[in-house]
Amino acid sequence: MEEGVWRIVGGGVAGLAAALAATRAGGRVALYEASPQAGGRCRTVRGPDGFTHDNGTHVLIGANPRALALLDEIGARARWIEPEPQGLPVYDARSRALHRVGLSPASWLAKNLRPPGLAFADLPRFARLLAPGRDRAIGEIFAGSGVLESFVEPLTLAVLNTPVAVASARRLGRALRQVLAPGGGRLYAARNGLGPDLVEPAIATLIARGAQVETGARLRAIETAGGRMSALLFARGGNERVELGPHDRVILALPPSEIGRFLPGIAAPTAFEPILNAHFALAEPAPGAVRFIGLTGALSQWLIVRRDHVSVTVSAAAGEAMESDPDNLLVRIWSEIDPALRAAGLELHRGERQRIVKEKRATIRQEAGLPVYAPRAPWPRLALAGDWIGPLPATIESATISGENAVRALKRDAP
């Protein structure tokens, strides 16, 4: 039987996961990415001045089984290392104290890994967060708790990129239940960055399997005839029409705003949250392996140290952070992270190159009470993928799952 071609539009993690899933059994794949490089938000940025860094401070945890399996598949698992095996260092900018926190509640049996302010009265709060049930704001569950600012809020911002006052307990709780499994709370970071340790080996695997990978191919329109898709139109130095054969399958692994443009009848998110990232080249190489440090009581929230640079993330960075002058932000952020680095035993000096990156629509707003998006495509042989689909937080893991699920659904449902 003629299998046709899997035509996957969007080369972020969801699109890459879909393409890998489609090629596992020898399927023919054409992957189209609008930008000059694949990876979506999980990309390595190479500036004209030679300053190279990831666009953010992305990490994985042991409770991300599908993303870790994808790394195994592309031969990149060994490139992801555990930066803080003794517990996550968190620096309190107000008290100027650094403590270590275990990411799994099971690790809190060790006193030196408990979140500061954790009290016996907080245990029922965590039980409500972990238990499936009525969705509510995380801030409502932990109102008045000493652990809210020291642990729950930073965790919420890191995972959901949504203010804790409105963030969904159901989404975070679903992710945290996976953390309870053995090894679920272990943290992993790309040794060299997302490009070398995720995107490039994924692309290399696809090409080795015979996939066609095209960048600079932005989808402009979808043509239909007789209730089916008949062609994809790409803007690529002009208009290029890709005819769809009767057995071709299409996966749109695109952000919700793009889905709304092509499929206006699809229920998709309309509210988003920003992320601000600051990147500092180092004057001298950082000693040792990759480091990952959290901050509380500061604008800066998370930082990752690699050999030649430091990257800092501010999640849900609305208002002042997004509106401030980049040069002033760079001065402020370095003044916050410098004592945190020193407290962690790192005396680092800035180089000349530095950069602020502001993403106004970085992720969907993952607010309590909002629906779980499970869109059904309007035409046969079409499926959607993206980190915004499904009940998990919008992360690398959810993007991977959605891409694989899209392939599974088309194999099952296509006539």
Contacts in CASP RR format, 6 or more apart in sequence:
PFRMAT RR
TARGET T0000
AUTHOR 0000-0000-0000
METHOD contacts of the structure
MODEL  1
MEEGVWRIVGGGVAGLAAALAATRAGGRVALYEASPQAGGRCRTVRGPDG
FTHDNGTHVLIGANPRALALLDEIGARARWIEPEPQGLPVYDARSRALHR
VGLSPASWLAKNLRPPGLAFADLPRFARLLAPGRDRAIGEIFAGSGVLES
FVEPLTLAVLNTPVAVASARRLGRALRQVLAPGGGRLYAARNGLGPDLVE
PAIATLIARGAQVETGARLRAIETAGGRMSALLFARGGNERVELGPHDRV
ILALPPSEIGRFLPGIAAPTAFEPILNAHFALAEPAPGAVRFIGLTGALS
QWLIVRRDHVSVTVSAAAGEAMESDPDNLLVRIWSEIDPALRAAGLELHR
GERQRIVKEKRATIRQEAGLPVYAPRAPWPRLALAGDWIGPLPATIESAT
ISGENAVRALKRDAP
2 246 0 8 1.000
2 247 0 8 1.000
3 27 0 8 1.000
3 28 0 8 1.000
3 247 0 8 1.000
4 28 0 8 1.000
4 245 0 8 1.000
4 247 0 8 1.000
4 248 0 8 1.000
4 249 0 8 1.000
5 28 0 8 1.000
5 29 0 8 1.000
5 30 0 8 1.000
5 245 0 8 1.000
5 248 0 8 1.000
5 249 0 8 1.000
6 18 0 8 1.000
6 19 0 8 1.000
6 22 0 8 1.000
6 27 0 8 1.000
6 28 0 8 1.000
6 29 0 8 1.000
6 30 0 8 1.000
6 248 0 8 1.000
6 249 0 8 1.000
6 251 0 8 1.000
6 407 0 8 1.000
6 410 0 8 1.000
7 29 0 8 1.000
7 30 0 8 1.000
7 32 0 8 1.000
7 232 0 8 1.000
7 242 0 8 1.000
7 244 0 8 1.000
7 248 0 8 1.000
7 249 0 8 1.000
7 250 0 8 1.000
7 251 0 8 1.000
8 15 0 8 1.000
8 18 0 8 1.000
8 19 0 8 1.000
8 22 0 8 1.000
8 29 0 8 1.000
8 30 0 8 1.000
8 31 0 8 1.000
8 32 0 8 1.000
8 250 0 8 1.000
8 251 0 8 1.000
8 253 0 8 1.000
9 32 0 8 1.000
9 219 0 8 1.000
9 232 0 8 1.000
9 250 0 8 1.000
9 251 0 8 1.000
9 252 0 8 1.000
9 253 0 8 1.000
9 254 0 8 1.000
10 31 0 8 1.000
10 32 0 8 1.000
10 33 0 8 1.000
10 34 0 8 1.000
10 252 0 8 1.000
10 253 0 8 1.000
10 254 0 8 1.000
11 19 0 8 1.000
11 31 0 8 1.000
11 32 0 8 1.000
11 33 0 8 1.000
11 38 0 8 1.000
11 39 0 8 1.000
11 40 0 8 1.000
11 253 0 8 1.000
12 33 0 8 1.000
12 38 0 8 1.000
12 39 0 8 1.000
12 40 0 8 1.000
12 41 0 8 1.000
12 42 0 8 1.000
12 253 0 8 1.000
12 399 0 8 1.000
13 39 0 8 1.000
13 40 0 8 1.000
13 42 0 8 1.000
13 67 0 8 1.000
13 198 0 8 1.000
13 387 0 8 1.000
13 396 0 8 1.000
13 399 0 8 1.000
13 400 0 8 1.000
14 253 0 8 1.000
14 385 0 8 1.000
14 386 0 8 1.000
14 387 0 8 1.000
14 399 0 8 1.000
14 400 0 8 1.000
14 402 0 8 1.000
14 403 0 8 1.000
14 406 0 8 1.000
15 31 0 8 1.000
15 251 0 8 1.000
15 253 0 8 1.000
15 385 0 8 1.000
15 386 0 8 1.000
15 399 0 8 1.000
15 403 0 8 1.000
16 31 0 8 1.000
16 38 0 8 1.000
16 39 0 8 1.000
16 70 0 8 1.000
16 199 0 8 1.000
16 202 0 8 1.000
16 203 0 8 1.000
16 206 0 8 1.000
17 66 0 8 1.000
17 70 0 8 1.000
17 385 0 8 1.000
17 399 0 8 1.000
17 400 0 8 1.000
17 401 0 8 1.000
17 402 0 8 1.000
17 403 0 8 1.000
17 404 0 8 1.000
18 251 0 8 1.000
18 253 0 8 1.000
18 385 0 8 1.000
18 403 0 8 1.000
18 404 0 8 1.000
18 406 0 8 1.000
18 407 0 8 1.000
19 29 0 8 1.000
19 31 0 8 1.000
19 206 0 8 1.000
19 211 0 8 1.000
20 70 0 8 1.000
20 73 0 8 1.000
20 74 0 8 1.000
20 202 0 8 1.000
20 205 0 8 1.000
20 206 0 8 1.000
21 403 0 8 1.000
21 404 0 8 1.000
21 407 0 8 1.000
21 408 0 8 1.000
22 29 0 8 1.000
22 407 0 8 1.000
23 29 0 8 1.000
23 206 0 8 1.000
23 209 0 8 1.000
23 210 0 8 1.000
23 211 0 8 1.000
26 209 0 8 1.000
28 210 0 8 1.000
28 211 0 8 1.000
29 206 0 8 1.000
29 209 0 8 1.000
29 210 0 8 1.000
29 211 0 8 1.000
29 212 0 8 1.000
30 211 0 8 1.000
30 212 0 8 1.000
30 214 0 8 1.000
30 242 0 8 1.000
31 38 0 8 1.000
31 206 0 8 1.000
31 211 0 8 1.000
31 212 0 8 1.000
31 213 0 8 1.000
31 214 0 8 1.000
32 214 0 8 1.000
32 217 0 8 1.000
32 219 0 8 1.000
32 232 0 8 1.000
32 234 0 8 1.000
33 39 0 8 1.000
33 213 0 8 1.000
33 214 0 8 1.000
33 215 0 8 1.000
33 216 0 8 1.000
33 217 0 8 1.000
34 215 0 8 1.000
34 216 0 8 1.000
34 217 0 8 1.000
34 218 0 8 1.000
34 219 0 8 1.000
35 215 0 8 1.000
35 216 0 8 1.000
36 215 0 8 1.000
36 216 0 8 1.000
37 43 0 8 1.000
37 199 0 8 1.000
37 215 0 8 1.000
38 199 0 8 1.000
38 202 0 8 1.000
38 203 0 8 1.000
38 213 0 8 1.000
38 215 0 8 1.000
39 194 0 8 1.000
39 195 0 8 1.000
39 198 0 8 1.000
39 199 0 8 1.000
41 55 0 8 1.000
41 56 0 8 1.000
41 58 0 8 1.000
41 359 0 8 1.000
41 362 0 8 1.000
42 54 0 8 1.000
42 55 0 8 1.000
42 58 0 8 1.000
42 194 0 8 1.000
42 195 0 8 1.000
42 198 0 8 1.000
42 199 0 8 1.000
42 396 0 8 1.000
43 54 0 8 1.000
43 55 0 8 1.000
43 194 0 8 1.000
43 195 0 8 1.000
43 199 0 8 1.000
44 52 0 8 1.000
44 53 0 8 1.000
44 54 0 8 1.000
44 55 0 8 1.000
44 193 0 8 1.000
44 194 0 8 1.000
44 195 0 8 1.000
44 196 0 8 1.000
44 199 0 8 1.000
45 52 0 8 1.000
45 53 0 8 1.000
45 54 0 8 1.000
45 55 0 8 1.000
45 357 0 8 1.000
46 52 0 8 1.000
49 353 0 8 1.000
50 353 0 8 1.000
51 279 0 8 1.000
51 281 0 8 1.000
51 309 0 8 1.000
51 353 0 8 1.000
51 355 0 8 1.000
52 309 0 8 1.000
53 279 0 8 1.000
53 306 0 8 1.000
53 309 0 8 1.000
53 311 0 8 1.000
53 355 0 8 1.000
54 190 0 8 1.000
54 193 0 8 1.000
54 194 0 8 1.000
54 195 0 8 1.000
54 304 0 8 1.000
54 311 0 8 1.000
55 194 0 8 1.000
55 277 0 8 1.000
55 357 0 8 1.000
55 359 0 8 1.000
56 275 0 8 1.000
56 277 0 8 1.000
56 304 0 8 1.000
56 311 0 8 1.000
56 313 0 8 1.000
56 357 0 8 1.000
57 277 0 8 1.000
57 292 0 8 1.000
57 302 0 8 1.000
57 303 0 8 1.000
57 304 0 8 1.000
57 311 0 8 1.000
57 312 0 8 1.000
57 313 0 8 1.000
58 190 0 8 1.000
58 194 0 8 1.000
58 396 0 8 1.000
59 83 0 8 1.000
59 187 0 8 1.000
59 188 0 8 1.000
59 189 0 8 1.000
59 292 0 8 1.000
59 304 0 8 1.000
60 67 0 8 1.000
60 68 0 8 1.000
60 80 0 8 1.000
60 187 0 8 1.000
60 188 0 8 1.000
60 189 0 8 1.000
60 396 0 8 1.000
60 397 0 8 1.000
61 103 0 8 1.000
61 179 0 8 1.000
61 184 0 8 1.000
61 185 0 8 1.000
61 186 0 8 1.000
61 187 0 8 1.000
61 188 0 8 1.000
62 68 0 8 1.000
62 179 0 8 1.000
62 183 0 8 1.000
62 184 0 8 1.000
62 185 0 8 1.000
62 186 0 8 1.000
62 187 0 8 1.000
62 188 0 8 1.000
63 175 0 8 1.000
63 178 0 8 1.000
63 179 0 8 1.000
63 181 0 8 1.000
63 183 0 8 1.000
63 184 0 8 1.000
63 185 0 8 1.000
63 397 0 8 1.000
64 395 0 8 1.000
64 396 0 8 1.000
64 397 0 8 1.000
64 400 0 8 1.000
65 178 0 8 1.000
65 397 0 8 1.000
66 397 0 8 1.000
66 400 0 8 1.000
66 401 0 8 1.000
66 404 0 8 1.000
67 396 0 8 1.000
67 397 0 8 1.000
67 400 0 8 1.000
68 77 0 8 1.000
68 80 0 8 1.000
68 188 0 8 1.000
70 202 0 8 1.000
70 400 0 8 1.000
71 77 0 8 1.000
71 79 0 8 1.000
71 80 0 8 1.000
71 198 0 8 1.000
73 205 0 8 1.000
74 198 0 8 1.000
74 201 0 8 1.000
74 202 0 8 1.000
74 204 0 8 1.000
74 205 0 8 1.000
75 201 0 8 1.000
75 205 0 8 1.000
76 197 0 8 1.000
76 198 0 8 1.000
76 201 0 8 1.000
76 202 0 8 1.000
79 190 0 8 1.000
79 191 0 8 1.000
79 192 0 8 1.000
79 196 0 8 1.000
79 197 0 8 1.000
79 201 0 8 1.000
80 188 0 8 1.000
80 189 0 8 1.000
80 190 0 8 1.000
80 191 0 8 1.000
80 197 0 8 1.000
81 188 0 8 1.000
81 189 0 8 1.000
81 191 0 8 1.000
81 289 0 8 1.000
81 290 0 8 1.000
82 186 0 8 1.000
82 187 0 8 1.000
82 188 0 8 1.000
82 189 0 8 1.000
83 187 0 8 1.000
83 188 0 8 1.000
83 189 0 8 1.000
83 289 0 8 1.000
83 290 0 8 1.000
83 291 0 8 1.000
83 292 0 8 1.000
83 304 0 8 1.000
84 100 0 8 1.000
84 187 0 8 1.000
84 291 0 8 1.000
84 292 0 8 1.000
84 293 0 8 1.000
85 186 0 8 1.000
86 100 0 8 1.000
87 100 0 8 1.000
87 101 0 8 1.000
87 102 0 8 1.000
87 103 0 8 1.000
87 107 0 8 1.000
87 113 0 8 1.000
87 187 0 8 1.000
88 100 0 8 1.000
88 101 0 8 1.000
88 102 0 8 1.000
88 103 0 8 1.000
88 187 0 8 1.000
88 292 0 8 1.000
88 293 0 8 1.000
88 294 0 8 1.000
89 98 0 8 1.000
89 99 0 8 1.000
89 100 0 8 1.000
89 291 0 8 1.000
89 292 0 8 1.000
89 293 0 8 1.000
89 294 0 8 1.000
89 343 0 8 1.000
89 344 0 8 1.000
90 98 0 8 1.000
90 99 0 8 1.000
90 100 0 8 1.000
90 101 0 8 1.000
90 150 0 8 1.000
90 151 0 8 1.000
90 154 0 8 1.000
90 293 0 8 1.000
90 294 0 8 1.000
90 295 0 8 1.000
90 296 0 8 1.000
91 97 0 8 1.000
91 98 0 8 1.000
91 293 0 8 1.000
91 294 0 8 1.000
91 295 0 8 1.000
91 296 0 8 1.000
91 339 0 8 1.000
91 340 0 8 1.000
91 343 0 8 1.000
91 344 0 8 1.000
92 98 0 8 1.000
92 99 0 8 1.000
92 116 0 8 1.000
92 150 0 8 1.000
92 295 0 8 1.000
92 296 0 8 1.000
92 297 0 8 1.000
93 295 0 8 1.000
93 296 0 8 1.000
93 297 0 8 1.000
93 298 0 8 1.000
93 336 0 8 1.000
93 339 0 8 1.000
93 340 0 8 1.000
94 296 0 8 1.000
94 297 0 8 1.000
96 339 0 8 1.000
96 343 0 8 1.000
97 343 0 8 1.000
98 340 0 8 1.000
98 343 0 8 1.000
98 344 0 8 1.000
99 112 0 8 1.000
99 116 0 8 1.000
100 112 0 8 1.000
100 113 0 8 1.000
101 113 0 8 1.000
101 114 0 8 1.000
101 115 0 8 1.000
101 151 0 8 1.000
102 108 0 8 1.000
102 113 0 8 1.000
102 114 0 8 1.000
102 115 0 8 1.000
102 185 0 8 1.000
103 179 0 8 1.000
103 184 0 8 1.000
103 185 0 8 1.000
103 186 0 8 1.000
103 187 0 8 1.000
104 179 0 8 1.000
104 180 0 8 1.000
104 183 0 8 1.000
104 184 0 8 1.000
104 185 0 8 1.000
105 126 0 8 1.000
105 179 0 8 1.000
105 180 0 8 1.000
106 180 0 8 1.000
107 113 0 8 1.000
107 185 0 8 1.000
108 114 0 8 1.000
108 115 0 8 1.000
108 118 0 8 1.000
115 147 0 8 1.000
115 150 0 8 1.000
115 151 0 8 1.000
116 147 0 8 1.000
116 150 0 8 1.000
116 151 0 8 1.000
117 146 0 8 1.000
117 147 0 8 1.000
117 150 0 8 1.000
118 146 0 8 1.000
118 147 0 8 1.000
118 151 0 8 1.000
119 145 0 8 1.000
119 146 0 8 1.000
119 147 0 8 1.000
121 145 0 8 1.000
122 142 0 8 1.000
122 145 0 8 1.000
122 146 0 8 1.000
122 147 0 8 1.000
125 141 0 8 1.000
125 142 0 8 1.000
125 145 0 8 1.000
128 141 0 8 1.000
128 169 0 8 1.000
129 138 0 8 1.000
129 141 0 8 1.000
129 169 0 8 1.000
129 172 0 8 1.000
129 173 0 8 1.000
129 176 0 8 1.000
130 173 0 8 1.000
130 176 0 8 1.000
130 177 0 8 1.000
130 180 0 8 1.000
132 170 0 8 1.000
132 174 0 8 1.000
133 170 0 8 1.000
135 168 0 8 1.000
135 169 0 8 1.000
135 170 0 8 1.000
135 368 0 8 1.000
135 369 0 8 1.000
136 169 0 8 1.000
136 368 0 8 1.000
137 164 0 8 1.000
137 165 0 8 1.000
137 166 0 8 1.000
137 167 0 8 1.000
137 168 0 8 1.000
137 169 0 8 1.000
137 367 0 8 1.000
137 368 0 8 1.000
138 152 0 8 1.000
138 156 0 8 1.000
138 164 0 8 1.000
138 167 0 8 1.000
138 168 0 8 1.000
138 169 0 8 1.000
138 172 0 8 1.000
138 368 0 8 1.000
139 148 0 8 1.000
139 152 0 8 1.000
139 164 0 8 1.000
139 165 0 8 1.000
139 167 0 8 1.000
140 169 0 8 1.000
141 169 0 8 1.000
142 148 0 8 1.000
142 152 0 8 1.000
142 164 0 8 1.000
145 152 0 8 1.000
148 164 0 8 1.000
149 296 0 8 1.000
149 297 0 8 1.000
150 296 0 8 1.000
152 164 0 8 1.000
153 164 0 8 1.000
153 296 0 8 1.000
154 294 0 8 1.000
154 296 0 8 1.000
154 301 0 8 1.000
154 302 0 8 1.000
155 172 0 8 1.000
156 162 0 8 1.000
156 164 0 8 1.000
156 167 0 8 1.000
156 172 0 8 1.000
157 163 0 8 1.000
157 164 0 8 1.000
157 301 0 8 1.000
157 315 0 8 1.000
157 316 0 8 1.000
158 301 0 8 1.000
158 302 0 8 1.000
158 315 0 8 1.000
159 172 0 8 1.000
159 175 0 8 1.000
159 393 0 8 1.000
159 395 0 8 1.000
160 167 0 8 1.000
160 168 0 8 1.000
160 171 0 8 1.000
160 172 0 8 1.000
160 366 0 8 1.000
160 393 0 8 1.000
160 394 0 8 1.000
161 273 0 8 1.000
161 275 0 8 1.000
161 315 0 8 1.000
161 316 0 8 1.000
161 362 0 8 1.000
161 363 0 8 1.000
161 366 0 8 1.000
161 394 0 8 1.000
162 168 0 8 1.000
162 273 0 8 1.000
162 316 0 8 1.000
162 365 0 8 1.000
162 366 0 8 1.000
162 367 0 8 1.000
163 316 0 8 1.000
166 367 0 8 1.000
166 368 0 8 1.000
167 366 0 8 1.000
167 367 0 8 1.000
167 368 0 8 1.000
168 366 0 8 1.000
168 367 0 8 1.000
168 368 0 8 1.000
168 369 0 8 1.000
168 370 0 8 1.000
169 368 0 8 1.000
170 368 0 8 1.000
170 369 0 8 1.000
170 391 0 8 1.000
171 366 0 8 1.000
171 391 0 8 1.000
171 392 0 8 1.000
171 393 0 8 1.000
172 393 0 8 1.000
174 391 0 8 1.000
174 392 0 8 1.000
174 393 0 8 1.000
175 392 0 8 1.000
175 393 0 8 1.000
175 395 0 8 1.000
178 184 0 8 1.000
179 185 0 8 1.000
187 292 0 8 1.000
189 290 0 8 1.000
189 292 0 8 1.000
189 304 0 8 1.000
190 196 0 8 1.000
190 197 0 8 1.000
190 198 0 8 1.000
190 290 0 8 1.000
191 197 0 8 1.000
191 289 0 8 1.000
191 290 0 8 1.000
192 306 0 8 1.000
193 306 0 8 1.000
203 213 0 8 1.000
206 213 0 8 1.000
207 213 0 8 1.000
214 236 0 8 1.000
216 236 0 8 1.000
217 234 0 8 1.000
217 236 0 8 1.000
217 240 0 8 1.000
218 234 0 8 1.000
218 235 0 8 1.000
218 236 0 8 1.000
219 232 0 8 1.000
219 233 0 8 1.000
219 234 0 8 1.000
219 235 0 8 1.000
219 252 0 8 1.000
219 254 0 8 1.000
219 258 0 8 1.000
219 262 0 8 1.000
220 233 0 8 1.000
220 234 0 8 1.000
220 235 0 8 1.000
220 239 0 8 1.000
221 232 0 8 1.000
221 233 0 8 1.000
221 262 0 8 1.000
222 229 0 8 1.000
222 231 0 8 1.000
222 232 0 8 1.000
222 233 0 8 1.000
222 262 0 8 1.000
223 229 0 8 1.000
223 230 0 8 1.000
223 231 0 8 1.000
223 232 0 8 1.000
223 233 0 8 1.000
223 241 0 8 1.000
224 230 0 8 1.000
224 379 0 8 1.000
227 379 0 8 1.000
228 379 0 8 1.000
228 380 0 8 1.000
228 381 0 8 1.000
229 244 0 8 1.000
229 250 0 8 1.000
229 379 0 8 1.000
229 381 0 8 1.000
229 382 0 8 1.000
230 243 0 8 1.000
230 244 0 8 1.000
231 241 0 8 1.000
231 242 0 8 1.000
231 243 0 8 1.000
231 244 0 8 1.000
232 241 0 8 1.000
232 242 0 8 1.000
232 244 0 8 1.000
232 250 0 8 1.000
233 239 0 8 1.000
233 240 0 8 1.000
233 241 0 8 1.000
233 242 0 8 1.000
234 240 0 8 1.000
234 241 0 8 1.000
234 242 0 8 1.000
244 250 0 8 1.000
248 381 0 8 1.000
249 381 0 8 1.000
249 382 0 8 1.000
249 383 0 8 1.000
249 410 0 8 1.000
249 414 0 8 1.000
250 381 0 8 1.000
250 382 0 8 1.000
250 383 0 8 1.000
251 382 0 8 1.000
251 383 0 8 1.000
251 384 0 8 1.000
251 385 0 8 1.000
251 403 0 8 1.000
251 406 0 8 1.000
251 407 0 8 1.000
251 410 0 8 1.000
252 258 0 8 1.000
252 259 0 8 1.000
252 262 0 8 1.000
252 263 0 8 1.000
252 382 0 8 1.000
252 383 0 8 1.000
252 384 0 8 1.000
252 385 0 8 1.000
253 384 0 8 1.000
253 385 0 8 1.000
253 386 0 8 1.000
253 402 0 8 1.000
253 403 0 8 1.000
253 406 0 8 1.000
254 262 0 8 1.000
254 384 0 8 1.000
254 386 0 8 1.000
255 361 0 8 1.000
255 386 0 8 1.000
255 388 0 8 1.000
256 268 0 8 1.000
256 269 0 8 1.000
256 270 0 8 1.000
256 364 0 8 1.000
256 388 0 8 1.000
257 361 0 8 1.000
259 266 0 8 1.000
259 268 0 8 1.000
259 375 0 8 1.000
259 384 0 8 1.000
260 266 0 8 1.000
260 268 0 8 1.000
263 375 0 8 1.000
263 377 0 8 1.000
263 378 0 8 1.000
265 378 0 8 1.000
266 375 0 8 1.000
266 377 0 8 1.000
266 378 0 8 1.000
266 384 0 8 1.000
267 371 0 8 1.000
267 373 0 8 1.000
267 375 0 8 1.000
268 373 0 8 1.000
268 375 0 8 1.000
268 388 0 8 1.000
269 364 0 8 1.000
269 365 0 8 1.000
269 370 0 8 1.000
269 373 0 8 1.000
269 388 0 8 1.000
271 364 0 8 1.000
271 365 0 8 1.000
271 367 0 8 1.000
271 370 0 8 1.000
272 360 0 8 1.000
272 361 0 8 1.000
272 362 0 8 1.000
272 363 0 8 1.000
272 364 0 8 1.000
272 365 0 8 1.000
273 315 0 8 1.000
273 316 0 8 1.000
273 318 0 8 1.000
273 362 0 8 1.000
273 363 0 8 1.000
273 364 0 8 1.000
273 365 0 8 1.000
273 366 0 8 1.000
274 316 0 8 1.000
274 317 0 8 1.000
274 318 0 8 1.000
274 322 0 8 1.000
274 358 0 8 1.000
274 359 0 8 1.000
274 360 0 8 1.000
274 361 0 8 1.000
274 362 0 8 1.000
275 313 0 8 1.000
275 314 0 8 1.000
275 315 0 8 1.000
275 316 0 8 1.000
275 317 0 8 1.000
275 359 0 8 1.000
275 362 0 8 1.000
275 363 0 8 1.000
276 313 0 8 1.000
276 314 0 8 1.000
276 317 0 8 1.000
276 321 0 8 1.000
276 322 0 8 1.000
276 329 0 8 1.000
276 356 0 8 1.000
276 357 0 8 1.000
276 358 0 8 1.000
276 359 0 8 1.000
277 311 0 8 1.000
277 312 0 8 1.000
277 313 0 8 1.000
277 314 0 8 1.000
277 356 0 8 1.000
277 357 0 8 1.000
277 359 0 8 1.000
278 300 0 8 1.000
278 311 0 8 1.000
278 312 0 8 1.000
278 314 0 8 1.000
278 329 0 8 1.000
278 330 0 8 1.000
278 333 0 8 1.000
278 334 0 8 1.000
278 354 0 8 1.000
278 355 0 8 1.000
278 356 0 8 1.000
278 357 0 8 1.000
279 309 0 8 1.000
279 310 0 8 1.000
279 311 0 8 1.000
279 312 0 8 1.000
279 354 0 8 1.000
279 355 0 8 1.000
279 356 0 8 1.000
279 357 0 8 1.000
280 309 0 8 1.000
280 310 0 8 1.000
280 311 0 8 1.000
280 312 0 8 1.000
280 330 0 8 1.000
280 334 0 8 1.000
280 350 0 8 1.000
280 351 0 8 1.000
280 353 0 8 1.000
280 354 0 8 1.000
281 308 0 8 1.000
281 309 0 8 1.000
281 350 0 8 1.000
281 351 0 8 1.000
281 352 0 8 1.000
281 353 0 8 1.000
281 354 0 8 1.000
282 307 0 8 1.000
282 308 0 8 1.000
282 309 0 8 1.000
282 310 0 8 1.000
282 348 0 8 1.000
282 349 0 8 1.000
282 350 0 8 1.000
282 351 0 8 1.000
283 349 0 8 1.000
283 350 0 8 1.000
283 351 0 8 1.000
284 348 0 8 1.000
284 349 0 8 1.000
285 307 0 8 1.000
285 308 0 8 1.000
286 305 0 8 1.000
286 306 0 8 1.000
286 307 0 8 1.000
286 308 0 8 1.000
286 310 0 8 1.000
286 346 0 8 1.000
286 348 0 8 1.000
287 346 0 8 1.000
290 304 0 8 1.000
290 305 0 8 1.000
290 306 0 8 1.000
291 304 0 8 1.000
291 305 0 8 1.000
291 344 0 8 1.000
291 346 0 8 1.000
292 302 0 8 1.000
292 303 0 8 1.000
292 304 0 8 1.000
292 305 0 8 1.000
293 302 0 8 1.000
293 303 0 8 1.000
293 305 0 8 1.000
293 337 0 8 1.000
293 340 0 8 1.000
293 341 0 8 1.000
293 344 0 8 1.000
294 301 0 8 1.000
294 302 0 8 1.000
294 303 0 8 1.000
294 340 0 8 1.000
295 301 0 8 1.000
295 302 0 8 1.000
295 303 0 8 1.000
295 336 0 8 1.000
295 337 0 8 1.000
295 340 0 8 1.000
298 336 0 8 1.000
299 314 0 8 1.000
299 321 0 8 1.000
299 332 0 8 1.000
299 333 0 8 1.000
299 336 0 8 1.000
300 312 0 8 1.000
300 313 0 8 1.000
300 314 0 8 1.000
300 333 0 8 1.000
300 336 0 8 1.000
300 337 0 8 1.000
300 340 0 8 1.000
301 312 0 8 1.000
301 313 0 8 1.000
301 314 0 8 1.000
301 315 0 8 1.000
302 312 0 8 1.000
302 313 0 8 1.000
302 315 0 8 1.000
303 310 0 8 1.000
303 311 0 8 1.000
303 312 0 8 1.000
303 313 0 8 1.000
303 337 0 8 1.000
303 340 0 8 1.000
303 341 0 8 1.000
304 310 0 8 1.000
304 311 0 8 1.000
305 341 0 8 1.000
305 346 0 8 1.000
305 348 0 8 1.000
310 337 0 8 1.000
310 341 0 8 1.000
310 348 0 8 1.000
312 333 0 8 1.000
312 337 0 8 1.000
314 321 0 8 1.000
314 333 0 8 1.000
317 358 0 8 1.000
321 329 0 8 1.000
322 358 0 8 1.000
322 360 0 8 1.000
324 332 0 8 1.000
326 356 0 8 1.000
329 356 0 8 1.000
330 354 0 8 1.000
330 356 0 8 1.000
334 350 0 8 1.000
338 348 0 8 1.000
341 347 0 8 1.000
341 348 0 8 1.000
363 387 0 8 1.000
363 388 0 8 1.000
363 394 0 8 1.000
364 388 0 8 1.000
364 394 0 8 1.000
366 393 0 8 1.000
366 394 0 8 1.000
372 390 0 8 1.000
372 391 0 8 1.000
373 388 0 8 1.000
373 389 0 8 1.000
373 390 0 8 1.000
374 389 0 8 1.000
374 390 0 8 1.000
375 384 0 8 1.000
375 389 0 8 1.000
377 383 0 8 1.000
377 384 0 8 1.000
380 413 0 8 1.000
380 414 0 8 1.000
380 415 0 8 1.000
381 410 0 8 1.000
381 414 0 8 1.000
381 415 0 8 1.000
383 406 0 8 1.000
383 407 0 8 1.000
383 409 0 8 1.000
383 410 0 8 1.000
384 402 0 8 1.000
384 406 0 8 1.000
385 399 0 8 1.000
385 402 0 8 1.000
385 403 0 8 1.000
385 405 0 8 1.000
385 406 0 8 1.000
386 398 0 8 1.000
386 399 0 8 1.000
386 402 0 8 1.000
386 403 0 8 1.000
387 394 0 8 1.000
387 395 0 8 1.000
387 396 0 8 1.000
387 398 0 8 1.000
387 399 0 8 1.000
387 402 0 8 1.000
388 394 0 8 1.000
388 398 0 8 1.000
389 398 0 8 1.000
389 402 0 8 1.000
389 405 0 8 1.000
390 398 0 8 1.000
390 401 0 8 1.000
390 402 0 8 1.000
392 398 0 8 1.000
392 401 0 8 1.000
END
